[in-house]
Amino acid sequence: MAGFLARRLLGSVLLVAVAASLAYLLAAGALDPRANYADRTPKPPPAVVDARLTELNLNDRTPLLRRYLTWAGGVLHGDFGRSVTGTPVGEDLARRAGVTFRLVLLGLVCGSVLGVLCGAYAAVRQYGWFDRLSTAAAFVLLAVPVVVLANGAILAGTWANDQVFGHRVLLVGGEYTAGLDAGFWGSLLDRLRHLALPTITLSLGLIAVFSRYQRTMMLDVLGADFIRTAMAKGLSRRRALIRHGLRTALIPVVTYFAFTTGALLTGATFTEKIFGWHGLGERLISSIFTNDVNTVAAIACLAAVAVLCASFAADALHALLDPRVLDARVRGAG
C-alpha cells in the first residue's frame, strides 16, 4: 500500500505544479497591476511606475516567461512574492489559510458523514417516510445557492437565539468575539459558537449530494449475492448491511470526495464574505479587484494543494475499502 500511495503522491505533486503554473500565467495575463497607478493624484511618472512594478515582479513590459520563472523560483523556496502593496504574500495567506481550511474541513467532515448516513438509511428504508423526506430535502438544498443558504442560516440562528435559547448562543459575525478574556475553554466555546452557522451552511449542500450518491450505491448492493451469503452464514441483516453492504457502497462515493473539495472552497468564498470571516475567499475577491497577480496565483496554488490532498485521501480510503485496488497494482507492477 505504501508504494501505491507514494506513486499517487508523486502524481499529485506534478499536478499541483501544473495547476499553480497555469493559475499564475492566467492571472498575469488577465490582470493589470499598472492600472492601480492610473487614478492616483498626483499621477506618478511612468519610470517610477515601471521601477515599482519591476521590483514586485508585476511589470507587464517584462516578458511573461521571465516573470513566471522568477515567481516559480521563489515558490520553490517558499516565497510567493509580494502583493501590490509590497507586503509578503505568504505571511498574510498563512493566517487566512488556517481560517478557510478550518471551516472547509469541518464542513467536509460533517457534510460527508451525515450525507452517507442519511443516504444509507434512506436506501434501507426505501420508499418509507424518511426516504421520501430526505429526497425532497436534498433536491431543495441542491437548488438553493450558497448565498441564500447562508442568509437563511443567519435568520434561523437569530430566531433560535430569541425563541429557543433566550440568549445569544449562535453567533453570526466574525471568527471570535474581539476582546473576550474567558480563558482557553471560554475562548474555544466562543469560537465554536461563531463556527456553528457557517459550518451548517457549507454542510447542507454536501449532505444533499452525498445522500443521493450513497442512496443509489446502497440500493445496488442490497440484493447482492454476498449480502444473502453473509446472512445465510448467520449474520443478521443489520450486521450484514453495515459490515459488507455499506463498505462496498462506499467505494464509488469516496472517489467523489476530492471533487467536492473544490466546490466547497468556492462555497466558502461566499460564506466567509457573508459571515465576516477573513479567509482566503475574502482575500481572493479583493486581490482580483486590485489586480494582485501574486496573491491570486498563491491562493490558486493553495486551492490546488487542498483539492489534491483530498484526492490523495480519497485514494487511501479507496485502497482501504477495496483491497483489489492494491492487488491490481501489484499484478500490474509484476
Secondary structure as GFF3:
##gff-version 3
##sequence-region A 1 334
A	DSSP	alpha_helix	2	30	.	.	.	ID=ss1
A	DSSP	three_ten_helix	33	37	.	.	.	ID=ss2
A	DSSP	alpha_helix	46	55	.	.	.	ID=ss3
A	DSSP	alpha_helix	64	76	.	.	.	ID=ss4
A	DSSP	alpha_helix	89	124	.	.	.	ID=ss5
A	DSSP	alpha_helix	129	143	.	.	.	ID=ss6
A	DSSP	alpha_helix	146	160	.	.	.	ID=ss7
A	DSSP	pi_helix	161	165	.	.	.	ID=ss8
A	DSSP	alpha_helix	183	222	.	.	.	ID=ss9
A	DSSP	alpha_helix	225	232	.	.	.	ID=ss10
A	DSSP	alpha_helix	237	240	.	.	.	ID=ss11
A	DSSP	pi_helix	241	245	.	.	.	ID=ss12
A	DSSP	alpha_helix	246	254	.	.	.	ID=ss13
A	DSSP	alpha_helix	257	275	.	.	.	ID=ss14
A	DSSP	alpha_helix	280	289	.	.	.	ID=ss15
A	DSSP	alpha_helix	293	321	.	.	.	ID=ss16
A	DSSP	alpha_helix	324	333	.	.	.	ID=ss17
###
